């Protein structure tokens, strides 16, 4: 009986060792992110992600609304342009500065609203498409801040973030007023839990 138990114990230990060797440790990864927020006569929001693996992608939203009286009726005309997950090739990144230049195809929606006696009547035009040249620069305005957190699966995330000033253009608008814009550059290192 002792001999059988010994054989079983050795067999289980060997199987566990083989399974451990056959499972490679996951490597650390580093993702980079850049965010810009612009306000003015129009607003524009830009998010760039450079993952450890895969293409660099940009999301961008642009909005403009004009409201006022037309005769006795208060009217608002709004335009929204948006593009998501657009691959970019011209993006440089550091925590001191970053720059983006991309040709972005977008979808556009327009809406006309009239307000009469607390009643809102809106007409939405059919969506159209277009292309814009998007340019954004980030310049760090202070020392980087470091943060750490642990995900539910045990992954450790080490984030280094820097607040920035931003300038940019797109959709026929230009933004260069630091008082009405801000940006953030961040680098996130992900460390998987030990096997």
MIDOSE-1310 file (N, C-alpha, C; in nm, 2 decimals, decimal comma, always signed):
residues 195
xxxx	+0,08/-0,12/+0,00/+0,00/+0,00/+0,00/+0,09/+0,12/+0,00; +0,19/+0,12/+0,08/+0,29/+0,23/+0,09/+0,35/+0,26/-0,05; +0,39/+0,15/-0,12/+0,45/+0,16/-0,25/+0,35/+0,22/-0,35; +0,22/+0,18/-0,34/+0,13/+0,24/-0,44/+0,11/+0,39/-0,41
xxxx	+0,10/+0,43/-0,28/+0,09/+0,57/-0,25/+0,21/+0,65/-0,30; +0,33/+0,59/-0,29/+0,45/+0,66/-0,33/+0,45/+0,68/-0,48; +0,40/+0,58/-0,55/+0,40/+0,59/-0,70/+0,30/+0,70/-0,74; +0,18/+0,70/-0,68/+0,08/+0,80/-0,71/+0,13/+0,94/-0,68
xxxx	+0,20/+0,95/-0,56/+0,25/+1,09/-0,53/+0,35/+1,13/-0,63; +0,44/+1,05/-0,67/+0,54/+1,08/-0,76/+0,48/+1,12/-0,90; +0,38/+1,04/-0,94/+0,31/+1,07/-1,06/+0,24/+1,20/-1,06; +0,17/+1,24/-0,95/+0,10/+1,36/-0,94/+0,20/+1,48/-0,95
xxxx	+0,31/+1,46/-0,87/+0,41/+1,57/-0,87/+0,47/+1,59/-1,01; +0,50/+1,48/-1,08/+0,56/+1,49/-1,21/+0,46/+1,56/-1,31; +0,33/+1,52/-1,30/+0,23/+1,59/-1,39/+0,22/+1,73/-1,36; +0,22/+1,77/-1,23/+0,21/+1,91/-1,20/+0,33/+1,99/-1,25
xxxx	+0,45/+1,92/-1,24/+0,57/+1,99/-1,29/+0,57/+2,01/-1,44; +0,52/+1,91/-1,51/+0,51/+1,92/-1,66/+0,41/+2,03/-1,69; +0,30/+2,03/-1,62/+0,20/+2,14/-1,65/+0,25/+2,28/-1,63; +0,33/+2,29/-1,52/+0,39/+2,42/-1,49/+0,49/+2,46/-1,60
xxxx	+0,57/+2,37/-1,64/+0,67/+2,40/-1,74/+0,61/+2,44/-1,88; +0,49/+2,37/-1,90/+0,43/+2,39/-2,03/+0,35/+2,52/-2,04; +0,33/+2,59/-1,93/+0,26/+2,72/-1,92/+0,36/+2,83/-1,92; +0,38/+2,91/-2,03/+0,48/+3,02/-2,03/+0,43/+3,14/-1,95
xxxx	+0,52/+3,21/-1,88/+0,48/+3,33/-1,81/+0,44/+3,44/-1,90; +0,33/+3,51/-1,87/+0,29/+3,62/-1,95/+0,38/+3,74/-1,93; +0,42/+3,81/-2,04/+0,51/+3,92/-2,03/+0,43/+4,05/-2,00; +0,51/+4,14/-1,94/+0,45/+4,27/-1,91/+0,42/+4,34/-2,04
xxxx	+0,32/+4,43/-2,04/+0,29/+4,51/-2,16/+0,28/+4,65/-2,12; +0,30/+4,74/-2,22/+0,29/+4,88/-2,20/+0,20/+4,95/-2,31; +0,10/+5,01/-2,26/+0,01/+5,09/-2,35/+0,03/+5,24/-2,33; +0,01/+5,31/-2,44/+0,02/+5,46/-2,43/-0,11/+5,53/-2,48
xxxx	-0,14/+5,63/-2,41/-0,27/+5,70/-2,44/-0,25/+5,85/-2,44; -0,32/+5,92/-2,53/-0,32/+6,07/-2,53/-0,47/+6,12/-2,55; -0,51/+6,21/-2,46/-0,64/+6,26/-2,46/-0,63/+6,42/-2,48; -0,72/+6,47/-2,56/-0,73/+6,62/-2,57/-0,88/+6,66/-2,57
xxxx	-0,90/+6,77/-2,51/-1,04/+6,83/-2,50/-1,03/+6,97/-2,54; -1,10/+7,01/-2,64/-1,10/+7,15/-2,69/-1,24/+7,21/-2,68; -1,25/+7,33/-2,64/-1,38/+7,40/-2,63/-1,36/+7,54/-2,70; -1,47/+7,59/-2,75/-1,48/+7,72/-2,82/-1,61/+7,74/-2,89
xxxx	-1,61/+7,80/-3,00/-1,73/+7,80/-3,08/-1,78/+7,66/-3,12; -1,69/+7,57/-3,12/-1,71/+7,43/-3,14/-1,63/+7,35/-3,04; -1,66/+7,22/-3,02/-1,58/+7,14/-2,92/-1,53/+7,02/-3,00; -1,41/+6,97/-2,95/-1,35/+6,85/-3,01/-1,29/+6,77/-2,90
xxxx	-1,31/+6,64/-2,91/-1,25/+6,55/-2,82/-1,17/+6,44/-2,89; -1,05/+6,42/-2,85/-0,96/+6,33/-2,92/-0,90/+6,23/-2,82; -0,90/+6,10/-2,86/-0,84/+6,00/-2,78/-0,76/+5,91/-2,87; -0,63/+5,90/-2,84/-0,54/+5,81/-2,91/-0,49/+5,70/-2,82
xxxx	-0,49/+5,58/-2,88/-0,44/+5,47/-2,80/-0,33/+5,39/-2,89; -0,21/+5,37/-2,83/-0,11/+5,29/-2,89/-0,09/+5,17/-2,80; -0,15/+5,06/-2,83/-0,14/+4,94/-2,75/+0,00/+4,87/-2,76; +0,03/+4,78/-2,67/+0,15/+4,71/-2,68/+0,16/+4,63/-2,81
xxxx	+0,04/+4,57/-2,85/+0,03/+4,50/-2,97/-0,08/+4,55/-3,05; -0,07/+4,57/-3,18/-0,17/+4,62/-3,27/-0,15/+4,76/-3,31; -0,24/+4,81/-3,40/-0,22/+4,94/-3,45/-0,26/+5,05/-3,36; -0,20/+5,17/-3,38/-0,24/+5,29/-3,31/-0,38/+5,34/-3,36
xxxx	-0,47/+5,37/-3,27/-0,61/+5,41/-3,31/-0,64/+5,54/-3,25; -0,73/+5,62/-3,32/-0,78/+5,74/-3,27/-0,93/+5,75/-3,28; -0,99/+5,80/-3,18/-1,13/+5,83/-3,17/-1,14/+5,98/-3,16; -1,24/+6,04/-3,24/-1,26/+6,19/-3,24/-1,40/+6,22/-3,25
xxxx	-1,45/+6,32/-3,17/-1,58/+6,37/-3,18/-1,57/+6,53/-3,19; -1,66/+6,58/-3,28/-1,66/+6,73/-3,30/-1,81/+6,77/-3,30; -1,84/+6,88/-3,23/-1,97/+6,93/-3,22/-1,98/+7,08/-3,23; -2,09/+7,13/-3,29/-2,11/+7,27/-3,30/-2,26/+7,30/-3,29
xxxx	-2,30/+7,39/-3,21/-2,44/+7,43/-3,20/-2,46/+7,58/-3,21; -2,56/+7,62/-3,29/-2,59/+7,77/-3,30/-2,74/+7,78/-3,26; -2,76/+7,87/-3,16/-2,90/+7,89/-3,11/-2,93/+8,04/-3,11; -3,06/+8,07/-3,13/-3,11/+8,21/-3,12/-3,25/+8,22/-3,17
xxxx	-3,30/+8,35/-3,17/-3,43/+8,37/-3,21/-3,44/+8,39/-3,36; -3,54/+8,33/-3,42/-3,57/+8,34/-3,56/-3,71/+8,39/-3,57; -3,73/+8,52/-3,57/-3,87/+8,58/-3,56/-3,91/+8,56/-3,41; -4,02/+8,50/-3,39/-4,06/+8,47/-3,25/-4,03/+8,33/-3,20
xxxx	-3,95/+8,26/-3,28/-3,93/+8,12/-3,25/-3,78/+8,10/-3,22; -3,75/+8,03/-3,10/-3,62/+8,00/-3,07/-3,57/+7,88/-3,14; -3,46/+7,88/-3,21/-3,42/+7,77/-3,29/-3,27/+7,73/-3,25; -3,24/+7,60/-3,27/-3,10/+7,56/-3,25/-3,07/+7,47/-3,37
xxxx	-2,95/+7,49/-3,43/-2,90/+7,41/-3,54/-2,77/+7,35/-3,49; -2,76/+7,22/-3,49/-2,64/+7,15/-3,44/-2,58/+7,05/-3,55; -2,45/+7,04/-3,54/-2,38/+6,95/-3,63/-2,29/+6,87/-3,54; -2,29/+6,74/-3,57/-2,20/+6,64/-3,50/-2,12/+6,56/-3,60
xxxx	-1,99/+6,55/-3,58/-1,90/+6,47/-3,66/-1,82/+6,38/-3,57; -1,81/+6,25/-3,61/-1,75/+6,15/-3,53/-1,68/+6,04/-3,61; -1,57/+5,99/-3,55/-1,50/+5,88/-3,61/-1,44/+5,80/-3,50; -1,44/+5,67/-3,51/-1,39/+5,58/-3,41/-1,30/+5,47/-3,46
xxxx	-1,20/+5,43/-3,39/-1,11/+5,33/-3,42/-1,04/+5,35/-3,56; -1,00/+5,47/-3,58/-0,93/+5,50/-3,71/-0,78/+5,47/-3,69; -0,72/+5,39/-3,77/-0,58/+5,36/-3,76/-0,50/+5,49/-3,81; -0,39/+5,52/-3,74/-0,30/+5,63/-3,77/-0,16/+5,58/-3,78
xxxx	-0,08/+5,65/-3,86/+0,06/+5,61/-3,88/+0,15/+5,72/-3,83; +0,10/+5,84/-3,81/+0,19/+5,95/-3,77/+0,15/+6,00/-3,63; +0,21/+5,93/-3,53/+0,19/+5,96/-3,39/+0,32/+5,94/-3,31; +0,37/+6,04/-3,25/+0,49/+6,04/-3,17/+0,45/+6,06/-3,03
xxxx	+0,51/+5,99/-2,93/+0,47/+5,99/-2,79/+0,59/+5,99/-2,70; +0,58/+6,08/-2,60/+0,66/+6,07/-2,48/+0,58/+6,14/-2,37; +0,62/+6,12/-2,25/+0,54/+6,19/-2,14/+0,57/+6,34/-2,13; +0,67/+6,39/-2,21/+0,70/+6,53/-2,22/+0,62/+6,60/-2,33
xxxx	+0,60/+6,52/-2,44/+0,53/+6,58/-2,56/+0,48/+6,47/-2,65; +0,38/+6,50/-2,73/+0,32/+6,41/-2,83/+0,26/+6,48/-2,94; +0,25/+6,42/-3,06/+0,19/+6,48/-3,17/+0,12/+6,38/-3,26; +0,01/+6,42/-3,32/-0,07/+6,34/-3,40/-0,10/+6,41/-3,53
xxxx	-0,10/+6,34/-3,64/-0,15/+6,39/-3,77/-0,21/+6,27/-3,84; -0,34/+6,29/-3,88/-0,41/+6,18/-3,94/-0,52/+6,23/-4,04; -0,54/+6,15/-4,14/-0,65/+6,18/-4,23/-0,77/+6,09/-4,18; -0,88/+6,15/-4,14/-0,98/+6,08/-4,06/-1,11/+6,09/-4,14
xxxx	-1,17/+5,97/-4,18/-1,30/+5,97/-4,24/-1,40/+5,97/-4,13; -1,51/+6,05/-4,15/-1,61/+6,07/-4,04/-1,75/+6,06/-4,09; -1,84/+6,04/-3,99/-1,98/+6,05/-4,02/-2,04/+6,18/-3,96; -2,13/+6,24/-4,03/-2,19/+6,37/-3,99/-2,34/+6,36/-3,98
xxxx	-2,39/+6,42/-3,87/-2,53/+6,43/-3,85/-2,57/+6,57/-3,82; -2,68/+6,62/-3,88/-2,73/+6,76/-3,85/-2,87/+6,75/-3,80; -2,90/+6,85/-3,71/-3,03/+6,85/-3,65/-3,08/+7,00/-3,64; -3,21/+7,02/-3,67/-3,27/+7,16/-3,66/-3,38/+7,14/-3,56
xxxx	-3,38/+7,23/-3,45/-3,48/+7,22/-3,35/-3,55/+7,36/-3,33; -3,68/+7,36/-3,31/-3,76/+7,48/-3,29/-3,83/+7,46/-3,15; -3,83/+7,56/-3,07/-3,89/+7,56/-2,94/-4,01/+7,66/-2,93; -4,13/+7,60/-2,92/-4,25/+7,68/-2,91/-4,34/+7,64/-2,80
xxxx	-4,36/+7,74/-2,70/-4,45/+7,71/-2,59/-4,41/+7,58/-2,52; -4,28/+7,57/-2,48/-4,23/+7,45/-2,41/-4,24/+7,32/-2,49; -4,26/+7,34/-2,62/-4,26/+7,22/-2,71/-4,13/+7,22/-2,80; -4,07/+7,11/-2,80/-3,94/+7,10/-2,88/-3,97/+7,02/-3,01
xxxx	-3,95/+7,08/-3,13/-3,97/+7,00/-3,25/-3,84/+7,00/-3,32; -3,79/+6,88/-3,35/-3,66/+6,86/-3,41/-3,67/+6,78/-3,54; -3,59/+6,81/-3,63/-3,58/+6,74/-3,76/-3,43/+6,70/-3,78; -3,41/+6,57/-3,80/-3,27/+6,53/-3,82/-3,25/+6,49/-3,97
xxxx	-3,15/+6,55/-4,02/-3,12/+6,52/-4,16/-3,05/+6,39/-4,18; -3,06/+6,33/-4,30/-2,98/+6,20/-4,32/-2,83/+6,22/-4,30; -2,77/+6,12/-4,25/-2,63/+6,12/-4,22/-2,55/+6,13/-4,35; -2,44/+6,20/-4,34/-2,35/+6,21/-4,45/-2,21/+6,17/-4,41
xxxx	-2,11/+6,17/-4,50/-1,97/+6,13/-4,46/-1,88/+6,24/-4,52; -1,76/+6,24/-4,46/-1,66/+6,33/-4,51/-1,52/+6,29/-4,46; -1,42/+6,37/-4,49/-1,28/+6,34/-4,44/-1,22/+6,47/-4,39; -1,14/+6,46/-4,29/-1,07/+6,58/-4,23/-0,93/+6,55/-4,20
xxxx	-0,84/+6,65/-4,20/-0,71/+6,64/-4,16/-0,70/+6,68/-4,01; -0,67/+6,58/-3,93/-0,66/+6,61/-3,78/-0,52/+6,62/-3,74; -0,49/+6,73/-3,66/-0,36/+6,76/-3,61/-0,37/+6,80/-3,47; -0,29/+6,74/-3,38/-0,30/+6,77/-3,24/-0,15/+6,76/-3,18
xxxx	-0,12/+6,86/-3,09/+0,01/+6,85/-3,02/-0,02/+6,86/-2,87; +0,06/+6,78/-2,80/+0,05/+6,79/-2,65/+0,19/+6,83/-2,59; +0,18/+6,92/-2,49/+0,31/+6,96/-2,43/+0,29/+6,95/-2,28; +0,37/+6,88/-2,21/+0,35/+6,86/-2,06/+0,36/+6,99/-1,99
xxxx	+0,28/+7,01/-1,89/+0,27/+7,13/-1,81/+0,31/+7,11/-1,67; +0,36/+6,99/-1,63/+0,40/+6,97/-1,49/+0,47/+6,83/-1,49; +0,51/+6,80/-1,36/+0,58/+6,67/-1,34/+0,48/+6,55/-1,35; +0,52/+6,44/-1,41/+0,43/+6,32/-1,42/+0,39/+6,27/-1,28
xxxx	+0,27/+6,22/-1,27/+0,21/+6,16/-1,15/+0,21/+6,01/-1,17; +0,24/+5,93/-1,07/+0,24/+5,79/-1,08/+0,13/+5,73/-0,99; +0,06/+5,63/-1,05/-0,05/+5,56/-0,98/-0,03/+5,41/-1,00; -0,09/+5,34/-0,91/-0,09/+5,19/-0,92/-0,23/+5,14/-0,87
xxxx	-0,27/+5,03/-0,94/-0,39/+4,97/-0,89/-0,38/+4,82/-0,94; -0,46/+4,74/-0,87/-0,47/+4,59/-0,90/-0,60/+4,56/-0,95; -0,61/+4,49/-1,07/-0,73/+4,45/-1,13/-0,79/+4,33/-1,05; -0,92/+4,29/-1,09/-0,98/+4,18/-1,02/-0,91/+4,05/-1,05
xxxx	-0,84/+4,04/-1,16/-0,77/+3,92/-1,19/-0,63/+3,91/-1,14; -0,59/+4,02/-1,06/-0,46/+4,02/-1,00/-0,36/+4,09/-1,08; -0,39/+4,14/-1,20/-0,30/+4,22/-1,28/-0,27/+4,35/-1,22; -0,14/+4,39/-1,21/-0,10/+4,51/-1,15/-0,08/+4,62/-1,26
xxxx	-0,14/+4,73/-1,25/-0,14/+4,84/-1,35/-0,06/+4,96/-1,29; +0,05/+4,99/-1,35/+0,13/+5,10/-1,31/+0,12/+5,21/-1,41; +0,06/+5,32/-1,37/+0,03/+5,43/-1,46/+0,11/+5,55/-1,43; +0,18/+5,61/-1,54/+0,25/+5,74/-1,53/+0,17/+5,84/-1,61
xxxx	+0,13/+5,95/-1,55/+0,04/+6,04/-1,62/+0,09/+6,18/-1,61; +0,08/+6,26/-1,72/+0,12/+6,40/-1,72/+0,01/+6,48/-1,78; -0,03/+6,59/-1,71/-0,12/+6,69/-1,76/-0,05/+6,77/-1,87; -0,12/+6,82/-1,97/-0,06/+6,89/-2,08/-0,14/+7,01/-2,13
xxxx	-0,08/+7,10/-2,20/-0,15/+7,19/-2,28/-0,16/+7,13/-2,42; -0,26/+7,17/-2,49/-0,29/+7,11/-2,62/-0,32/+7,22/-2,72; -0,29/+7,19/-2,85/-0,33/+7,27/-2,96/-0,36/+7,18/-3,08; -0,46/+7,22/-3,16/-0,49/+7,13/-3,27/-0,59/+7,19/-3,37
xxxx	-0,62/+7,11/-3,47/-0,72/+7,16/-3,57/-0,78/+7,03/-3,63; -0,90/+7,06/-3,68/-0,98/+6,95/-3,75/-1,12/+6,99/-3,78; -1,18/+6,94/-3,88/-1,32/+6,97/-3,92/-1,34/+7,12/-3,95; -1,23/+7,19/-3,99/-1,24/+7,33/-4,03/-1,23/+7,42/-3,91
xxxx	-1,20/+7,37/-3,79/-1,18/+7,45/-3,67/-1,03/+7,44/-3,62; -0,99/+7,55/-3,56/-0,85/+7,55/-3,50/-0,86/+7,59/-3,35; -0,78/+7,52/-3,27/-0,78/+7,54/-3,13/-0,64/+7,57/-3,08; -0,62/+7,69/-3,02/-0,49/+7,72/-2,97/-0,50/+7,81/-2,84
xxxx	-0,62/+7,80/-2,77/-0,63/+7,88/-2,65/-0,62/+7,78/-2,53; -0,51/+7,80/-2,45/-0,49/+7,71/-2,33/-0,60/+7,72/-2,23; -0,67/+7,83/-2,22/-0,77/+7,85/-2,12/-0,90/+7,76/-2,15; -0,91/+7,72/-2,27/-1,04/+7,65/-2,31/-1,00/+7,51/-2,36
xxxx	-0,89/+7,45/-2,32/-0,85/+7,32/-2,36/-0,76/+7,26/-2,26; -0,75/+7,12/-2,26/-0,66/+7,05/-2,17/-0,63/+6,92/-2,23; -0,52/+6,86/-2,18/-0,49/+6,72/-2,24/-0,42/+6,64/-2,13; -0,41/+6,51/-2,16/-0,34/+6,42/-2,07/-0,27/+6,31/-2,15
xxxx	-0,14/+6,29/-2,11/-0,06/+6,18/-2,17/-0,04/+6,07/-2,06; -0,06/+5,95/-2,09/-0,04/+5,84/-1,99/+0,03/+5,72/-2,05; +0,11/+5,66/-1,97/+0,17/+5,53/-2,01/+0,13/+5,43/-1,90; +0,08/+5,31/-1,94/+0,02/+5,21/-1,85/+0,10/+5,08/-1,87
xxxx	+0,17/+5,04/-1,77/+0,24/+4,91/-1,77/+0,15/+4,81/-1,70; +0,12/+4,70/-1,76/+0,04/+4,59/-1,71/+0,13/+4,47/-1,67; +0,12/+4,43/-1,54/+0,20/+4,32/-1,50/+0,11/+4,21/-1,46; +0,10/+4,10/-1,54/+0,01/+3,99/-1,50/+0,05/+3,92/-1,37
xxx	-0,05/+3,86/-1,30/-0,02/+3,79/-1,18/+0,08/+3,67/-1,20; +0,16/+3,64/-1,10/+0,25/+3,53/-1,12/+0,17/+3,40/-1,13; +0,22/+3,31/-1,22/+0,15/+3,18/-1,24/+0,15/+3,10/-1,11
